Amino acid sequence: MVDVWLPYGKTEVCVRVPTRNFLGSIEPKEKEGVPDAVLEIKRALNEPIGSKRLDEIVKPEDKVAIVVDDATRPAPSHLMVPPLLEELNNAGVKDENITIIFACGTHKAVTHEEAVKLLGEAVLNRVKTVSHDCKASNLVYVGETRKHGTKVYLNHVFAEADVKILTGDIGFHYYAGYGGGRKSVLPGVSGEETIKHNHAMLLHPNAKTGVLDGNPVHEDMVEAARLAKVDFILNVVINSEKEVVKAFAGDVEQAFYEGVKLVDEMYRIPVDRKADIVVVSPGGYPADVNLFQAYKGVDNALEIVKRGGVIILVAECPEGHGNQVFYDWMVKFKDLKAVQREIKRNFVLGGHKAYYLMKALRKAQIFLVSAMPDYYATNIFKLKTARAVNDALNEAFSIVGKNAKVWVMPYGNFTLPEFKTGEE
């Protein structure tokens, strides 16, 4: 037997795979965080990629907008913003001419408590902050994307600023390919109509994790950022411990693409064969806090499971399903076609998870080992359930045969296995 420990909530569980069935454990090639994150951020600001330094871009009288992520993202804004402010001050820009905009996209406004966590008291006391509202009446129209015809409406503070700076972290994203860079504009500070038109393109076969080439969601976001006339970005790549591995500053496209290379180096793992069974943990808390978050692990496991195989998702889900729209769409729509129609007609964030889950269930059977009530897991989300991971594995063997081959992914939300050669 081979024992593999899987993160589960704040603890671990052990899956026991017979040696002859075991293909291996697929894990990220993590890099350590830098000893001093602020120093690394200052280095990036001093060595911008594809652009002038920030202090050569701004003039003392400029109005500056800095976009930062809201509380749903792990970007360490509290580390990134102070060096930016210092750079701006050194160039003669006064604090009162700087506004920080929380890139809420379609999310709710950032609370004061969240703002303190995101930026720290010192920054909040220095500069003005606003939460982007995608339904605001004073959005500014900056044009239409050429390729996909998205009408781009932007936050008025952002649109009217003389210098526009984006911050964030670069990591995998379901349908944009990667988060970071241009994503701070669309969806970050865009209007609801703009976001819906862009996100409806997630139905395209190239709109998927780790894909930029030919990905219409990404292309559209890049065009929106160009229409917005972004001057400068500061992005970081972090590891699973949320430590900064490297910072990237400069041009909205060039700096972003450099960050993408590092993400690939750490988290894209080539695999030479597919398995009949994939056992996947999202990576424990907070990645498995609910089914909405934990599903990312399934999405990545789909790359390496054979059609008709089994995925075993080991995710505590103490908060249950985690998203009302996800739940409602699973109840309301009986098949994939109906969900696709609704996405084209009226995209609502959360609905995309129902689409992905229904699509996944057409390829593989999915077992859930969690603290979630069976009723929800089986009746609403169409998953099979098991009390313990080894019970699920035994059942999977009875479905696909006792000679079935098994991959294990302990950090499924952060690992993108890539099937390289031949066919299934």
C-alpha positions as CSV (number, residue, x, y, z in Angstrom):
1,M,0.0,0.0,0.0
2,V,1.0,3.6,-0.6
3,D,-0.2,6.1,2.0
4,V,-0.8,9.7,0.8
5,W,-1.8,12.4,3.3
6,L,-4.3,14.9,2.0
7,P,-5.1,18.3,3.5
8,Y,-8.7,18.3,4.8
9,G,-9.9,21.5,6.4
10,K,-7.3,22.3,9.0
11,T,-6.3,18.7,9.4
12,E,-5.3,15.8,7.1
13,V,-6.7,12.5,6.0
14,C,-4.8,9.5,4.6
15,V,-5.7,7.7,1.4
16,R,-4.3,4.2,1.0
17,V,-3.7,3.1,-2.6
18,P,-2.6,-0.4,-3.5
19,T,1.0,-0.1,-4.9
20,R,0.1,-1.7,-8.3
21,N,-2.7,0.8,-8.9
22,F,-0.7,3.9,-7.8
23,L,0.6,6.2,-10.6
24,G,1.9,8.8,-8.2
25,S,1.2,12.1,-6.4
26,I,1.0,15.3,-8.5
27,E,2.2,18.3,-6.6
28,P,3.3,21.9,-7.4
29,K,6.9,22.8,-7.6
30,E,6.6,25.4,-5.0
31,K,9.2,28.1,-4.5
32,E,10.0,29.8,-1.2
33,G,8.9,33.3,-0.5
34,V,11.5,36.1,-0.6
35,P,13.0,37.0,2.8
36,D,11.8,40.6,2.5
37,A,8.6,41.1,0.4
38,V,8.7,44.9,0.5
39,L,12.3,45.0,-0.7
40,E,11.3,42.7,-3.6
41,I,8.4,45.0,-4.5
42,K,10.8,48.0,-4.4
43,R,13.2,46.1,-6.7
44,A,10.4,45.5,-9.2
45,L,9.4,49.2,-9.1
46,N,13.0,50.1,-9.8
47,E,13.3,47.7,-12.7
48,P,10.0,48.0,-14.6
49,I,9.3,45.6,-17.6
50,G,8.5,47.3,-20.9
51,S,7.8,50.7,-19.4
52,K,9.4,53.8,-17.8
53,R,9.7,54.0,-14.1
54,L,6.7,55.3,-12.3
55,D,8.5,58.5,-11.2
56,E,9.2,59.2,-14.9
57,I,5.5,58.7,-15.8
58,V,3.8,60.9,-13.2
59,K,3.9,64.7,-12.9
60,P,3.5,66.4,-9.5
61,E,0.0,67.8,-10.3
62,D,-1.4,64.5,-11.6
63,K,-4.5,62.8,-10.1
64,V,-3.5,59.1,-9.6
65,A,-5.8,56.1,-9.3
66,I,-4.5,52.9,-7.8
67,V,-6.6,49.8,-8.2
68,V,-6.3,47.1,-5.5
69,D,-8.1,43.7,-5.1
70,D,-11.1,43.3,-2.8
71,A,-11.3,40.8,0.1
72,T,-12.1,37.8,-2.2
73,R,-8.5,37.7,-3.5
74,P,-5.2,36.8,-1.8
75,A,-3.1,39.7,-3.2
76,P,-1.0,41.3,-0.4
77,S,-2.1,45.0,-1.1
78,H,-0.8,46.0,2.4
79,L,2.7,45.2,1.1
80,M,2.3,46.7,-2.4
81,V,0.6,50.0,-1.7
82,P,3.1,51.7,0.7
83,P,6.1,51.4,-1.8
84,L,3.8,52.8,-4.5
85,L,2.8,55.8,-2.4
86,E,6.5,56.4,-1.5
87,E,7.4,56.4,-5.2
88,L,4.5,58.8,-6.0
89,N,5.4,61.1,-3.2
90,N,9.0,61.2,-4.3
91,A,7.9,62.3,-7.7
92,G,6.0,65.2,-6.1
93,V,2.5,63.7,-6.1
94,K,0.5,64.7,-2.9
95,D,-1.5,62.1,-1.0
96,E,-4.7,64.1,-1.5
97,N,-4.3,63.6,-5.3
98,I,-4.2,59.8,-4.9
99,T,-7.3,57.6,-4.7
100,I,-7.3,53.8,-4.1
101,I,-10.1,51.9,-5.8
102,F,-11.2,48.5,-4.6
103,A,-11.7,46.4,-7.7
104,C,-15.0,44.8,-6.6
105,G,-16.2,43.8,-10.1
106,T,-19.7,42.5,-9.4
107,H,-18.9,41.8,-5.7
108,K,-20.3,43.9,-2.8
109,A,-18.5,47.0,-1.5
110,V,-15.5,46.5,0.8
111,T,-16.3,47.0,4.5
112,H,-14.2,49.2,6.8
113,E,-12.9,46.0,8.6
114,E,-11.9,44.5,5.3
115,A,-10.2,47.7,4.2
116,V,-8.1,47.7,7.4
117,K,-7.1,44.1,6.7
118,L,-6.3,44.8,3.0
119,L,-4.4,48.1,3.4
120,G,-3.6,48.7,7.0
121,E,-4.7,51.8,9.1
122,A,-1.7,53.9,8.1
123,V,-2.7,53.8,4.4
124,L,-6.4,54.3,5.1
125,N,-5.6,57.4,7.1
126,R,-3.4,58.9,4.3
127,V,-5.3,58.5,1.1
128,K,-8.9,58.3,-0.1
129,T,-10.4,54.9,-0.8
130,V,-13.6,54.0,-2.8
131,S,-15.2,50.7,-3.6
132,H,-16.1,50.2,-7.3
133,D,-19.8,49.8,-7.9
134,C,-20.6,48.1,-11.2
135,K,-24.1,49.5,-11.2
136,A,-23.2,53.1,-10.6
137,S,-25.0,55.8,-12.7
138,N,-21.8,57.7,-13.4
139,L,-19.7,55.1,-15.2
140,V,-17.6,56.4,-18.1
141,Y,-17.8,54.8,-21.6
142,V,-14.4,54.5,-23.2
143,G,-15.2,52.6,-26.3
144,E,-15.9,49.1,-27.7
145,T,-13.5,46.2,-28.0
146,R,-12.8,45.6,-31.6
147,K,-12.7,41.8,-31.7
148,H,-15.6,40.9,-29.4
149,G,-17.7,44.0,-29.3
150,T,-17.8,44.6,-25.6
151,K,-18.9,48.1,-24.6
152,V,-16.4,49.2,-22.0
153,Y,-17.9,51.2,-19.1
154,L,-15.4,52.2,-16.3
155,N,-15.4,53.6,-12.8
156,H,-15.5,57.4,-13.2
157,V,-12.6,58.0,-10.7
158,F,-10.5,55.5,-12.6
159,A,-11.4,56.8,-16.0
160,E,-10.8,60.4,-15.1
161,A,-7.4,59.9,-13.4
162,D,-4.3,61.2,-15.1
163,V,-2.3,58.2,-14.1
164,K,-3.8,54.7,-13.7
165,I,-2.0,52.0,-11.7
166,L,-3.1,48.4,-11.3
167,T,-2.1,46.0,-8.5
168,G,-2.8,42.3,-7.9
169,D,-1.5,38.8,-7.9
170,I,-1.0,36.5,-10.9
171,G,-2.3,33.0,-10.6
172,F,-4.5,30.5,-12.5
173,H,-8.1,31.5,-13.3
174,Y,-10.9,29.3,-14.7
175,Y,-11.9,31.2,-17.8
176,A,-9.5,34.2,-18.0
177,G,-6.6,31.7,-18.0
178,Y,-4.8,33.7,-15.3
179,G,-5.8,36.3,-12.8
180,G,-3.8,39.6,-12.4
181,G,-2.7,42.3,-14.9
182,R,-5.6,43.4,-17.1
183,K,-8.2,41.7,-14.8
184,S,-8.1,44.7,-12.4
185,V,-9.8,46.7,-15.2
186,L,-12.3,44.1,-16.5
187,P,-14.0,42.9,-14.3
188,G,-12.3,45.0,-11.5
189,V,-13.5,48.5,-12.2
190,S,-15.9,47.8,-15.1
191,G,-19.7,48.2,-15.4
192,E,-22.1,45.3,-15.0
193,E,-23.0,45.2,-18.8
194,T,-19.3,45.1,-19.7
195,I,-18.6,42.3,-17.2
196,K,-21.6,40.2,-18.3
197,H,-20.7,40.5,-22.0
198,N,-17.1,39.5,-21.3
199,H,-17.8,36.6,-18.9
200,A,-20.5,35.1,-21.2
201,M,-17.5,34.1,-23.4
202,L,-16.5,31.5,-20.8
203,L,-18.4,29.0,-22.9
204,H,-15.6,29.2,-25.5
205,P,-13.4,26.0,-25.6
206,N,-10.2,28.2,-25.2
207,A,-11.6,30.0,-22.1
208,K,-9.9,27.8,-19.5
209,T,-7.3,27.6,-16.8
210,G,-3.8,28.3,-18.0
211,V,-4.8,29.3,-21.6
212,L,-4.2,32.7,-23.0
213,D,-3.7,32.0,-26.7
214,G,-7.1,32.3,-28.5
215,N,-8.9,32.8,-25.2
216,P,-11.6,35.4,-26.0
217,V,-12.2,36.3,-22.3
218,H,-8.5,37.2,-21.9
219,E,-8.2,39.0,-25.3
220,D,-11.2,41.1,-24.4
221,M,-9.8,42.0,-21.0
222,V,-6.5,43.1,-22.6
223,E,-8.3,45.3,-25.1
224,A,-10.4,46.8,-22.3
225,A,-7.2,47.6,-20.3
226,R,-5.8,49.3,-23.5
227,L,-9.0,51.3,-23.9
228,A,-8.7,52.3,-20.3
229,K,-5.1,53.6,-20.9
230,V,-3.5,51.8,-18.0
231,D,-0.1,53.4,-17.2
232,F,1.6,51.0,-14.9
233,I,1.0,47.7,-13.1
234,L,2.5,46.1,-10.0
235,N,1.7,42.4,-9.6
236,V,3.1,39.6,-7.4
237,V,3.2,35.8,-7.6
238,I,2.6,34.2,-4.3
239,N,3.1,30.6,-3.1
240,S,0.5,28.5,-1.3
241,E,1.7,29.9,2.0
242,K,0.7,33.3,0.6
243,E,4.3,34.5,0.6
244,V,5.6,36.7,-2.2
245,V,7.9,34.7,-4.5
246,K,8.5,37.5,-7.0
247,A,7.1,41.0,-8.0
248,F,6.6,42.3,-11.5
249,A,6.1,45.9,-12.4
250,G,5.7,47.9,-15.6
251,D,3.6,47.5,-18.8
252,V,0.1,46.1,-18.4
253,E,0.9,43.2,-20.8
254,Q,4.6,42.6,-20.7
255,A,4.9,42.6,-16.9
256,F,1.9,40.3,-16.6
257,Y,3.3,37.8,-19.1
258,E,6.5,37.6,-17.1
259,G,4.5,36.7,-14.0
260,V,2.6,34.1,-16.0
261,K,5.9,32.3,-16.8
262,L,6.7,32.0,-13.1
263,V,3.2,30.7,-12.3
264,D,3.6,28.0,-15.0
265,E,7.0,27.0,-13.6
266,M,5.5,26.5,-10.1
267,Y,2.1,25.0,-10.8
268,R,1.9,23.5,-14.3
269,I,2.9,19.9,-14.1
270,P,3.3,17.7,-17.2
271,V,1.8,14.2,-16.9
272,D,2.4,11.4,-19.3
273,R,-0.8,9.3,-18.8
274,K,-4.4,9.6,-17.6
275,A,-5.8,7.7,-14.7
276,D,-9.1,5.8,-14.2
277,I,-9.4,7.4,-10.7
278,V,-8.1,10.8,-9.5
279,V,-8.2,11.5,-5.7
280,V,-8.0,15.3,-5.2
281,S,-7.9,17.6,-2.2
282,P,-8.2,21.4,-3.0
283,G,-5.4,21.9,-0.5
284,G,-7.3,22.2,2.9
285,Y,-8.5,25.3,4.5
286,P,-9.4,27.9,3.1
287,A,-9.4,26.2,-0.4
288,D,-12.0,23.7,0.8
289,V,-14.2,26.0,3.0
290,N,-17.1,25.4,0.6
291,L,-18.0,23.5,-2.5
292,F,-17.9,26.6,-4.6
293,Q,-14.2,27.1,-3.8
294,A,-13.3,23.4,-3.6
295,Y,-14.6,22.7,-7.1
296,K,-11.4,24.2,-8.6
297,G,-9.7,21.0,-7.6
298,V,-12.2,19.0,-9.7
299,D,-11.7,21.2,-12.7
300,N,-7.9,20.7,-12.6
301,A,-8.3,16.9,-12.0
302,L,-10.5,16.7,-15.2
303,E,-7.3,17.2,-17.2
304,I,-5.9,13.8,-16.2
305,V,-9.0,11.5,-15.6
306,K,-10.1,9.2,-18.4
307,R,-13.7,9.6,-19.8
308,G,-16.0,7.5,-17.7
309,G,-13.5,7.5,-14.8
310,V,-14.0,8.7,-11.2
311,I,-12.9,11.8,-9.3
312,I,-12.8,11.7,-5.5
313,L,-13.0,15.2,-4.1
314,V,-11.8,15.3,-0.5
315,A,-13.0,18.7,0.8
316,E,-14.4,19.5,4.2
317,C,-16.8,22.2,3.0
318,P,-17.8,23.4,6.6
319,E,-19.7,26.2,5.0
320,G,-21.7,23.9,2.7
321,H,-22.1,24.9,-1.0
322,G,-20.9,28.5,-0.5
323,N,-22.9,30.3,-3.2
324,Q,-26.6,30.8,-3.6
325,V,-26.5,31.3,-7.4
326,F,-24.6,28.1,-7.8
327,Y,-27.2,26.3,-5.7
328,D,-30.2,27.9,-7.5
329,W,-28.9,27.1,-11.0
330,M,-28.3,23.5,-10.0
331,V,-31.9,23.3,-8.8
332,K,-33.4,25.2,-11.7
333,F,-31.6,23.9,-14.8
334,K,-31.8,20.2,-15.6
335,D,-29.1,20.0,-18.3
336,L,-26.0,21.6,-19.7
337,K,-27.8,23.1,-22.7
338,A,-30.2,25.1,-20.5
339,V,-27.3,26.5,-18.4
340,Q,-25.4,27.5,-21.6
341,R,-28.5,29.3,-22.8
342,E,-28.8,31.2,-19.5
343,I,-25.2,32.2,-19.5
344,K,-25.6,33.7,-23.0
345,R,-28.9,35.4,-22.0
346,N,-28.1,36.6,-18.5
347,F,-24.7,35.8,-17.0
348,V,-24.7,35.8,-13.2
349,L,-21.5,35.2,-11.2
350,G,-22.0,31.8,-9.5
351,G,-23.9,30.3,-12.4
352,H,-20.6,29.5,-14.1
353,K,-19.9,26.9,-11.3
354,A,-23.2,25.1,-12.2
355,Y,-22.1,25.0,-15.8
356,Y,-18.6,23.6,-15.0
357,L,-20.0,21.0,-12.6
358,M,-22.6,19.7,-15.0
359,K,-19.9,19.6,-17.7
360,A,-17.6,17.7,-15.4
361,L,-20.3,15.1,-14.6
362,R,-20.6,14.3,-18.3
363,K,-17.0,13.1,-18.2
364,A,-16.6,11.4,-14.9
365,Q,-18.4,10.3,-11.8
366,I,-17.6,12.5,-8.8
367,F,-17.5,11.4,-5.2
368,L,-17.5,14.0,-2.4
369,V,-15.9,13.2,1.0
370,S,-16.9,16.1,3.2
371,A,-18.9,17.4,6.2
372,M,-21.7,18.6,3.9
373,P,-25.1,16.9,4.4
374,D,-25.6,14.1,1.9
375,Y,-29.0,15.5,0.9
376,Y,-27.4,18.5,-0.7
377,A,-24.4,16.7,-2.2
378,T,-26.5,14.0,-3.9
379,N,-29.9,15.7,-4.7
380,I,-28.7,19.2,-5.6
381,F,-25.2,18.8,-6.8
382,K,-25.5,15.3,-8.3
383,L,-22.5,14.0,-6.5
384,K,-21.9,10.6,-5.0
385,T,-20.9,10.6,-1.3
386,A,-18.7,8.5,1.0
387,R,-18.0,8.8,4.7
388,A,-14.3,8.4,4.3
389,V,-11.8,8.7,1.5
390,N,-10.9,5.0,1.5
391,D,-14.6,4.0,1.3
392,A,-14.8,6.2,-1.8
393,L,-11.7,4.6,-3.3
394,N,-13.1,1.1,-2.8
395,E,-16.4,2.1,-4.4
396,A,-14.4,3.7,-7.3
397,F,-12.6,0.4,-7.8
398,S,-15.9,-1.4,-8.0
399,I,-17.1,1.0,-10.7
400,V,-14.0,1.1,-13.0
401,G,-12.4,-2.2,-12.1
402,K,-9.8,-3.5,-9.6
403,N,-6.9,-2.8,-12.0
404,A,-7.8,0.9,-12.2
405,K,-4.8,3.3,-12.1
406,V,-4.9,6.2,-9.6
407,W,-3.4,9.7,-9.5
408,V,-3.5,11.7,-6.2
409,M,-3.5,15.5,-6.1
410,P,-3.0,16.9,-2.6
411,Y,-3.1,20.6,-3.7
412,G,-5.7,20.4,-6.5
413,N,-6.7,24.1,-6.5
414,F,-3.1,25.1,-7.1
415,T,-1.9,22.4,-9.5
416,L,-2.6,22.3,-13.2
417,P,-1.6,18.8,-14.5
418,E,-1.1,18.8,-18.2
419,F,-1.5,15.6,-20.2
420,K,1.3,15.6,-22.7
421,T,1.6,12.6,-25.1
422,G,-0.6,10.3,-27.1
423,E,-4.3,9.9,-26.4
424,E,-6.3,8.4,-23.6
